[in-house]
């Protein structure tokens, strides 16, 4: 019961924040936010996403190497290769879900009246 009350409060806070953003979109963007958004590629959301994409790619490559080793007979760790392959697959699926959420959010922002 307490969890639902907390979630309801959080939802109410989010809705009030969205309402204030819709009414005054430029007031909510501070100078530091604007400089970070337009800043170098080494900071902020872009850098985080690039790091995640690289990590997922590295997992895919490691999994492919393990599977190749098992297929060629250099390794007998079939379970490890399959686990690594499944981890890489799940990581990629999660990355795609995040991408879809970000794109959905951008679509919603584009729909906001100015």
N, C-alpha and C positions, 0 to 999 in steps of 0.2 A: 504494500500500500504506500509506503514512504517513497519507494522508487518511482511510482507513477506520479506522485506529487512533485518530486524533483524534476522528472522529465517534463511535466506540464509547465513548471516554472521556467525551465530552460527554453522550452518552445515559445513561451510568452516573451522571454527576453529576446530571442532570435527574431520573432515577428516584430517586436518594437524597434529593433535595430534596422530591420529591412524597411520598415515604414519611414524611419528617419533618413535612411539613405535615399529612398525614393523621393522624399520631399526636398532634400538638400544634398544631392550627390557630390557636389564639389566641396561642401563644407567638411565632409567626412575624410577627405584626402588631405593629409598633412604634407608639409614640405618634405619631411624626411621620407614619407611613403612614396612620394612622387620621385624623389631622387633615387630611392632604392629600386623602384620599378623601371626607371630609365638608366640605372647604373650599369656597371660592367657585368659581363656574363659570369663572373666568378662569385656573385653574391645572389642571394634570394632564391626564389622559386625555380628559376631556370637552372641554376647550379644543382639544386637538389634533384630535379627531374633528370638532368644529365647523369648525375651520379647513380641514380636508381637504374636508369637504362643501361649504364655500363655494368652495374652489378648483375643485372638479369642476364645480360649478354655473356658475362664471365661464367655464370652458372650454367648457361646453355652450352658453352664451349667445354667446360669441365665434364658435364654429363655426356656430351658427344665423345670426348676422349675416353671416358670410362667404358662406354658401350662399345666403342671401337676396339679397345683393349680386350674386352671379353670376346667379341666376335672373332678377333684375330688369334685368340688363344694365348695372348701374353698375360692375361689375368683370369682368375677363376672367381672373381668377386662379382657374381651376377646380381646378388641382392644389393650390394653397394651401388652398382651401376643403375639398377632399376630405381632405387631410392633417389639417387642423384637426378635421374631423368624426371621423376615425378616432382621433385622439389623445383626443378627448373620450369616445368610445365605450370605448376601452381604460381610461381613467381611471375611468369609471363601473363597468366590469367589475371592476377591481381593488378599488374601494371596496366593491362587493358581496361580493367574496371575503373581504375583511377583516371585513366585518360578519358574514358567515357563520361565520368562525373565532371571532370574539368571542362570538357567540351559542352556538356549540358549546362553547366554554370555560365559559360561564356555565351551560350545561346540565350539564356535568361537575361544576362546583362545587356545583350544587344536588343532585347525586347523592351527594356526599360525606357519610358518616355523621358526626353530631355527637357 
